[in-house]
Amino acid sequence: MYCRRCGTSNDENALRCGQCGEALQSGDYELQKVEKIPNYLAQSIIVTVLCCMPLGIPAIVYAAQVNSKLEAGDFQGAWETSRKARMWCWWSFGVGLALVIPYLLFTVLFGISSVSMSR
């Protein structure tokens, strides 16, 4: 299939041109479905800064790859990297939460014990 905009030859089942990104099968249900692939970039940055940096970095890397794979026409790869970005976001959030809760409990218990010992 040739692109209407730039004339590049693309695969017959490609939804977008690999060269310019022009929609090849406009009005197609698959194209509408593909354009709703979330990249989780904002969530990745938030959990990296606030929760767990070592696990948030892979989330950012995968999230950044989603849009470039969509533009290249690799829709299956875009779905896979979107899924991985979401997974790393949740891991980062979970580890951050698992570290913060014991820290807060320790701080509260230590604060209560030092107040009772000073009396």
C-alpha positions as CSV (number, residue, x, y, z in Angstrom):
1,M,0.0,0.0,0.0
2,Y,1.4,3.4,-1.0
3,C,1.0,6.5,1.2
4,R,-1.2,9.3,-0.3
5,R,1.1,12.0,1.2
6,C,4.6,10.9,0.5
7,G,4.3,7.9,-1.8
8,T,6.2,5.5,0.4
9,S,5.5,1.8,0.0
10,N,4.1,0.2,3.2
11,D,2.8,-3.2,4.3
12,E,-0.7,-4.0,3.2
13,N,-2.0,-4.2,6.8
14,A,-0.2,-1.0,8.0
15,L,-2.5,1.6,9.5
16,R,0.0,4.5,9.3
17,C,2.8,5.3,6.9
18,G,6.2,4.4,8.3
19,Q,7.8,7.4,6.7
20,C,5.4,10.3,7.4
21,G,2.8,8.9,9.8
22,E,-0.1,9.6,7.5
23,A,-3.2,7.4,8.2
24,L,-3.4,4.8,5.4
25,Q,-6.8,3.3,6.2
26,S,-8.7,6.3,7.5
27,G,-12.0,5.6,9.2
28,D,-10.8,2.2,10.1
29,Y,-11.9,0.9,13.5
30,E,-8.4,-0.5,14.1
31,L,-6.9,2.9,13.6
32,Q,-9.3,4.4,16.1
33,K,-8.5,1.6,18.6
34,V,-4.8,2.0,18.1
35,E,-4.7,5.7,18.7
36,K,-6.0,5.1,22.3
37,I,-2.9,3.3,23.4
38,P,-1.8,5.1,26.7
39,N,1.9,5.8,27.1
40,Y,1.8,6.3,30.9
41,L,4.6,8.9,30.7
42,A,3.1,11.3,33.3
43,Q,2.5,8.5,35.7
44,S,6.0,7.1,35.2
45,I,7.6,10.5,36.0
46,I,5.5,10.9,39.1
47,V,6.2,7.5,40.6
48,T,9.9,7.9,39.7
49,V,10.1,11.2,41.6
50,L,7.8,10.3,44.5
51,C,8.1,6.6,45.1
52,C,11.0,4.5,43.8
53,M,13.5,5.9,41.4
54,P,15.2,2.6,40.4
55,L,11.9,1.1,39.4
56,G,10.5,4.3,37.9
57,I,13.3,4.7,35.4
58,P,12.3,1.6,33.3
59,A,8.7,2.9,33.4
60,I,9.9,6.2,31.8
61,V,12.0,4.3,29.2
62,Y,9.0,2.1,28.2
63,A,6.6,5.0,28.3
64,A,8.8,7.1,26.0
65,Q,8.9,4.2,23.4
66,V,5.1,4.0,23.0
67,N,4.6,7.0,20.8
68,S,7.6,6.3,18.6
69,K,6.4,2.7,18.0
70,L,3.0,4.1,17.1
71,E,4.5,6.5,14.6
72,A,6.5,3.7,13.0
73,G,3.4,1.5,12.6
74,D,4.5,-1.1,15.2
75,F,1.1,-1.3,17.0
76,Q,1.7,-4.6,18.7
77,G,5.1,-3.3,20.0
78,A,3.3,-0.1,21.2
79,W,0.8,-2.2,23.1
80,E,3.6,-4.3,24.7
81,T,5.6,-1.3,25.8
82,S,2.5,0.4,27.1
83,R,1.8,-2.7,29.2
84,K,5.4,-2.8,30.4
85,A,5.3,0.9,31.3
86,R,2.1,0.4,33.3
87,M,3.7,-2.6,35.1
88,W,6.8,-0.7,36.1
89,C,4.7,2.2,37.3
90,W,2.8,-0.1,39.6
91,W,6.0,-1.8,40.8
92,S,7.5,1.5,41.6
93,F,4.4,2.7,43.4
94,G,4.2,-0.6,45.4
95,V,7.8,-0.6,46.5
96,G,7.6,3.1,47.4
97,L,4.5,2.4,49.5
98,A,6.1,-0.6,51.1
99,L,9.1,1.5,52.2
100,V,7.2,4.5,53.4
101,I,4.7,2.7,55.6
102,P,7.3,1.1,57.9
103,Y,9.2,4.3,58.0
104,L,6.2,6.3,59.1
105,L,5.3,3.6,61.7
106,F,8.9,3.6,63.1
107,T,8.8,7.4,63.3
108,V,5.5,7.5,65.1
109,L,6.5,4.7,67.5
110,F,9.9,6.3,68.2
111,G,8.3,9.7,68.7
112,I,5.8,8.2,71.2
113,S,8.5,6.3,73.1
114,S,10.8,9.3,73.4
115,V,8.0,11.5,74.7
116,S,7.1,8.9,77.3
117,M,10.7,8.4,78.4
118,S,11.3,12.1,78.8
119,R,8.6,12.3,81.5
